[in-house]
Amino acid sequence: MNQIKSLFILTFLLTNFQFSTAQNRDPEKIEIVTSDLDNFWIAFDESGSGFNPDAFKRLYLKKGSKGLKGFMRGRIKNADNLSQVISKRPEYYESLRNITPKIPLMKNEISYHLVKMKEFYPDAIFPPVYFVIGVMNSGGTTSGNGLIIGADMYGLTEETPMEELNSWHRSVLKSVDEIPHIVAHELVHFQQKYDSKNLLGAAIKEGAADFIAELVSGRHINQHVHDFANPKEEELWFEFKDRMFDKDYQGWLYSSQKGRPNDLGYWMGYKIVKAYFDNSPDKKKAIHEIMNIRDFEAFLESSGYAEKFKQ
């Protein structure tokens, strides 16, 4: 009986520890996990000139945090894939060695921005933030365990060896200084209680993350897209309007087309969300509604954004 009772208590404690970690509502107690960055460099050095995948498997992936393990599915995939990607861009990955030590020093700045998130959205949850190094295909995502930031996408400096990078990487890589803003962006996604079924919904979801990130951290991560799109706003609105119920996001989200920056849908969603927020007398209520959208078409109509283009 005592063994059963002890097992019950242990299970209860473990369950509540996991729950409290995922349900933290104090932005100043947010957990910033950078151990995966340290392990990556141990594995990187051990892997030798051939970037032996066994070193990455033993010393990085197997020892990984919950965040790294969540990042493997659909992103890193496995040690062989990680080794192959590094082998194609060894100088770029080596350059990250000067970048990653700056990340743990950003905790206070990140916490400061998240305190503002709490002010605008009292229901906010602040899960752990995991920093990992991946295969240069994702700058950030969310999981049930928290936020996962791909530090390898924030290595852009004046000394970055661009000759190893393809055109997509050259257009999307960002400076490590953007990390507090991507954390804010991904934190919004963690709060959002909806999924999108068409381009309109997907654009609003991403645009909301950019807009609220800017509100709490001072800026968002897609200023170059805004610089391109703002002078063409009316033209792009009518183009978007014709496609907004499509399930094909090509040219608007997670892709690009010649002569345009990636992810114009982030900008369009931002414009719609900003219009909704600006037209709402109760700003906290507006943020709550933005986090909990149920009908994207009704949200667009309520925003009044389309009215500015009526002939």
C-alpha positions as CSV (number, residue, x, y, z in Angstrom):
1,M,0.0,0.0,0.0
2,N,2.9,2.4,0.9
3,Q,4.5,1.7,-2.5
4,I,1.2,2.4,-4.3
5,K,0.8,5.6,-2.3
6,S,4.4,6.7,-3.0
7,L,3.9,6.0,-6.7
8,F,0.7,8.1,-6.8
9,I,2.4,11.0,-5.1
10,L,5.4,10.9,-7.5
11,T,3.1,10.8,-10.5
12,F,1.1,13.7,-9.1
13,L,4.2,15.8,-8.5
14,L,5.6,15.0,-12.0
15,T,2.3,15.8,-13.7
16,N,1.9,19.1,-11.8
17,F,5.5,20.1,-12.5
18,Q,5.0,19.6,-16.2
19,F,1.7,21.4,-16.1
20,S,3.1,24.4,-14.1
21,T,6.0,24.7,-16.5
22,A,3.7,24.8,-19.5
23,Q,1.2,27.0,-17.8
24,N,3.5,29.7,-16.3
25,R,1.7,33.0,-16.3
26,D,4.6,35.1,-14.9
27,P,6.7,36.6,-17.7
28,E,9.6,37.3,-15.3
29,K,9.8,33.6,-14.5
30,I,10.1,32.5,-18.1
31,E,12.6,29.7,-18.7
32,I,15.3,30.4,-21.3
33,V,16.9,27.1,-22.3
34,T,20.3,27.4,-24.1
35,S,21.9,24.1,-23.2
36,D,21.3,22.7,-26.7
37,L,23.6,25.5,-28.1
38,D,26.4,24.4,-25.8
39,N,25.9,20.7,-26.7
40,F,25.9,21.6,-30.4
41,W,29.4,23.1,-30.2
42,I,30.7,20.1,-28.3
43,A,29.3,17.8,-31.0
44,F,30.6,20.1,-33.8
45,D,34.1,20.0,-32.5
46,E,34.0,16.3,-31.9
47,S,32.6,15.6,-35.4
48,G,35.9,16.5,-37.1
49,S,36.5,17.8,-40.6
50,G,34.0,15.3,-42.0
51,F,31.2,16.4,-39.6
52,N,30.6,12.8,-38.5
53,P,26.9,12.3,-37.9
54,D,27.6,10.0,-34.9
55,A,29.0,12.9,-32.9
56,F,25.9,15.0,-33.5
57,K,23.7,12.0,-32.6
58,R,25.5,11.2,-29.4
59,L,26.5,14.6,-28.1
60,Y,23.7,16.9,-29.4
61,L,20.5,15.1,-30.4
62,K,20.4,12.4,-27.8
63,K,21.2,14.9,-25.0
64,G,18.7,17.4,-26.4
65,S,16.1,19.3,-24.5
66,K,12.4,18.8,-25.0
67,G,12.6,21.7,-27.4
68,L,15.3,20.1,-29.6
69,K,13.5,16.8,-29.7
70,G,10.4,18.6,-30.8
71,F,12.4,20.5,-33.4
72,M,13.7,17.2,-35.0
73,R,10.3,16.2,-36.4
74,G,9.9,17.8,-39.8
75,R,13.0,20.1,-39.4
76,I,16.3,18.5,-38.3
77,K,15.0,15.0,-38.9
78,N,18.2,13.1,-37.9
79,A,21.9,13.3,-37.4
80,D,22.7,12.4,-41.0
81,N,20.6,15.2,-42.4
82,L,22.2,17.7,-39.9
83,S,25.7,16.5,-40.9
84,Q,24.9,16.8,-44.6
85,V,23.6,20.4,-44.3
86,I,26.6,21.5,-42.2
87,S,29.0,19.9,-44.8
88,K,27.5,22.2,-47.5
89,R,27.8,25.3,-45.4
90,P,30.8,24.8,-43.0
91,E,32.0,28.4,-42.9
92,Y,28.5,29.7,-42.1
93,Y,28.0,27.3,-39.2
94,E,31.5,28.1,-37.9
95,S,30.5,31.8,-38.0
96,L,27.6,31.0,-35.6
97,R,30.2,30.3,-32.9
98,N,30.5,34.1,-32.4
99,I,26.7,34.5,-32.4
100,T,25.2,32.0,-30.0
101,P,27.0,33.3,-26.8
102,K,25.0,36.5,-27.2
103,I,21.6,34.7,-26.8
104,P,21.7,33.9,-23.0
105,L,22.5,37.6,-22.4
106,M,19.1,38.6,-23.9
107,K,17.0,37.1,-21.1
108,N,16.3,40.5,-19.5
109,E,15.3,42.1,-22.7
110,I,13.1,39.2,-23.6
111,S,11.5,39.3,-20.2
112,Y,10.9,43.0,-20.4
113,H,8.9,42.6,-23.7
114,L,6.9,39.8,-22.2
115,V,5.9,41.9,-19.3
116,K,4.3,44.2,-21.8
117,M,2.6,41.2,-23.4
118,K,1.0,40.5,-20.0
119,E,-0.2,44.0,-19.7
120,F,-2.0,43.8,-23.1
121,Y,-3.1,40.2,-22.7
122,P,-3.5,39.2,-19.0
123,D,-4.4,35.6,-20.0
124,A,-1.0,35.1,-21.6
125,I,1.0,31.9,-20.8
126,F,4.8,32.1,-20.9
127,P,6.2,28.6,-21.6
128,P,9.9,27.8,-21.8
129,V,11.9,29.1,-24.8
130,Y,14.3,26.6,-26.3
131,F,17.2,27.8,-28.5
132,V,18.6,25.1,-30.9
133,I,20.7,24.9,-34.0
134,G,19.0,23.2,-36.9
135,V,19.4,22.8,-40.7
136,M,18.5,26.4,-41.8
137,N,14.9,25.7,-42.6
138,S,13.1,27.3,-39.6
139,G,13.6,30.4,-37.5
140,G,11.0,29.5,-34.9
141,T,8.0,27.4,-34.1
142,T,5.9,26.3,-31.1
143,S,5.1,23.0,-29.5
144,G,3.2,21.8,-26.5
145,N,6.5,22.1,-24.5
146,G,7.1,25.8,-25.5
147,L,8.7,28.0,-28.1
148,I,11.6,26.7,-30.2
149,I,13.9,29.2,-31.9
150,G,16.3,28.1,-34.6
151,A,19.4,30.1,-33.8
152,D,21.0,29.1,-37.1
153,M,18.7,31.5,-38.9
154,Y,19.9,34.5,-36.9
155,G,23.6,34.6,-37.9
156,L,23.6,37.5,-40.4
157,T,26.5,39.9,-39.9
158,E,28.7,42.0,-42.2
159,E,31.2,39.1,-42.1
160,T,28.7,36.3,-43.0
161,P,30.1,34.0,-45.7
162,M,27.3,34.6,-48.2
163,E,28.9,32.5,-51.0
164,E,27.7,29.3,-49.2
165,L,24.1,30.5,-49.1
166,N,21.3,30.1,-51.7
167,S,19.0,33.0,-52.7
168,W,16.4,32.0,-50.2
169,H,18.8,32.0,-47.3
170,R,20.2,35.4,-48.4
171,S,16.7,36.8,-48.3
172,V,15.5,35.4,-44.9
173,L,18.6,35.2,-42.6
174,K,18.4,37.8,-39.9
175,S,20.7,39.3,-37.3
176,V,20.9,37.9,-33.8
177,D,19.4,41.2,-32.6
178,E,16.1,40.1,-34.0
179,I,15.8,37.2,-31.5
180,P,13.7,39.1,-28.9
181,H,11.2,40.0,-31.6
182,I,10.9,36.4,-33.0
183,V,10.4,35.2,-29.4
184,A,7.5,37.7,-29.1
185,H,6.2,36.5,-32.5
186,E,6.2,32.9,-31.5
187,L,4.8,33.6,-28.1
188,V,1.7,35.1,-29.9
189,H,1.4,31.8,-31.8
190,F,1.5,29.9,-28.5
191,Q,-1.5,31.9,-27.3
192,Q,-3.6,31.7,-30.5
193,K,-6.5,29.3,-30.2
194,Y,-7.3,28.8,-33.9
195,D,-6.2,27.2,-37.1
196,S,-6.5,28.5,-40.6
197,K,-8.1,26.8,-43.5
198,N,-7.4,29.2,-46.3
199,L,-5.0,32.0,-47.2
200,L,-7.1,34.7,-45.4
201,G,-6.9,32.8,-42.1
202,A,-3.2,31.9,-42.4
203,A,-2.3,35.5,-43.3
204,I,-4.3,36.9,-40.3
205,K,-2.7,34.4,-38.0
206,E,0.9,35.3,-39.0
207,G,0.0,39.0,-39.3
208,A,-1.4,39.0,-35.8
209,A,1.9,37.5,-34.5
210,D,3.8,40.3,-36.2
211,F,1.5,43.1,-35.1
212,I,1.4,42.0,-31.4
213,A,5.1,41.4,-31.4
214,E,5.7,44.9,-32.6
215,L,3.3,46.2,-30.0
216,V,5.2,44.6,-27.1
217,S,8.8,44.5,-28.4
218,G,9.0,47.7,-30.5
219,R,9.2,46.0,-33.9
220,H,8.5,42.9,-35.9
221,I,10.7,40.7,-38.0
222,N,9.4,41.6,-41.5
223,Q,10.2,45.3,-42.0
224,H,11.8,44.5,-45.4
225,V,8.4,43.1,-46.6
226,H,6.6,46.2,-45.4
227,D,9.1,48.4,-47.2
228,F,8.3,46.6,-50.4
229,A,4.6,46.3,-50.0
230,N,3.4,49.6,-48.5
231,P,3.8,51.6,-51.7
232,K,1.8,48.9,-53.6
233,E,-0.9,48.4,-50.9
234,E,-4.0,48.9,-53.0
235,E,-2.7,46.7,-55.9
236,L,-1.7,44.0,-53.5
237,W,-5.0,44.1,-51.6
238,F,-7.0,43.4,-54.8
239,E,-4.6,40.6,-55.7
240,F,-5.0,39.1,-52.2
241,K,-8.7,39.6,-52.2
242,D,-9.1,37.4,-55.4
243,R,-7.1,34.6,-53.7
244,M,-7.9,34.9,-50.0
245,F,-10.2,31.9,-49.9
246,D,-7.7,29.6,-51.7
247,K,-5.9,26.8,-49.9
248,D,-2.9,27.4,-52.0
249,Y,-0.6,29.9,-50.3
250,Q,2.0,30.1,-53.1
251,G,3.5,33.6,-53.5
252,W,2.0,34.8,-50.3
253,L,3.1,32.6,-47.4
254,Y,6.1,30.3,-46.8
255,S,7.1,31.0,-50.4
256,S,7.9,33.8,-52.8
257,Q,7.8,34.7,-56.4
258,K,10.3,36.5,-58.6
259,G,10.6,40.2,-57.9
260,R,8.9,39.9,-54.5
261,P,10.1,39.2,-50.9
262,N,9.0,36.1,-49.1
263,D,5.9,35.9,-47.1
264,L,3.8,38.9,-48.3
265,G,0.9,37.3,-46.4
266,Y,2.5,38.4,-43.1
267,W,2.3,42.0,-44.2
268,M,-1.3,41.6,-45.5
269,G,-2.4,40.0,-42.2
270,Y,-0.6,42.7,-40.3
271,K,-2.5,45.4,-42.1
272,I,-5.9,43.7,-41.4
273,V,-5.1,43.1,-37.7
274,K,-3.8,46.7,-37.3
275,A,-7.0,48.1,-38.8
276,Y,-9.0,46.0,-36.4
277,F,-7.0,47.1,-33.4
278,D,-7.0,50.8,-34.4
279,N,-10.7,50.8,-34.8
280,S,-11.4,49.2,-31.4
281,P,-12.0,51.5,-28.5
282,D,-11.0,48.9,-25.9
283,K,-7.4,47.8,-26.8
284,K,-7.1,45.0,-24.3
285,K,-10.4,43.6,-25.5
286,A,-9.2,43.9,-29.1
287,I,-6.1,41.9,-28.3
288,H,-8.2,39.2,-26.6
289,E,-10.4,39.0,-29.7
290,I,-7.3,38.8,-32.0
291,M,-6.0,35.9,-30.0
292,N,-9.3,34.1,-30.2
293,I,-10.6,34.6,-33.7
294,R,-13.4,32.2,-34.8
295,D,-14.5,33.6,-38.1
296,F,-11.8,35.1,-40.3
297,E,-14.1,36.6,-42.9
298,A,-16.2,38.3,-40.2
299,F,-12.9,39.6,-38.6
300,L,-11.9,41.1,-41.9
301,E,-15.2,42.8,-42.3
302,S,-15.1,44.1,-38.7
303,S,-11.6,45.5,-39.2
304,G,-12.9,47.9,-41.9
305,Y,-9.6,47.3,-43.8
306,A,-11.3,46.7,-47.2
307,E,-13.3,49.9,-46.9
308,K,-10.3,52.1,-47.7
309,F,-10.2,50.6,-51.2
310,K,-13.8,50.9,-52.2
311,Q,-14.2,52.9,-55.4
